[in-house]
Amino acid sequence: MEPNSGLYDAQFEHDACGIGFVAHVKGRKSHQIISDALTILENLDHRGAKNLD
């Protein structure tokens, strides 16, 4: 664990719970993007950042 410095304070350290985002930086479409996005959905099923509609 790093020592406190600047705006960092170790007491606020915790496991990250986030979202998944997949995109091609140049905006190209591909089946790999879709495949990667589906993998993210499978692996983040327990997280709240998923649209269920």
Secondary structure, DSSP 8 states (H G I E B T S, - for coil): ----BTTB-GGG------------TT----HHHHHHHHHHHHHTTTSS-----
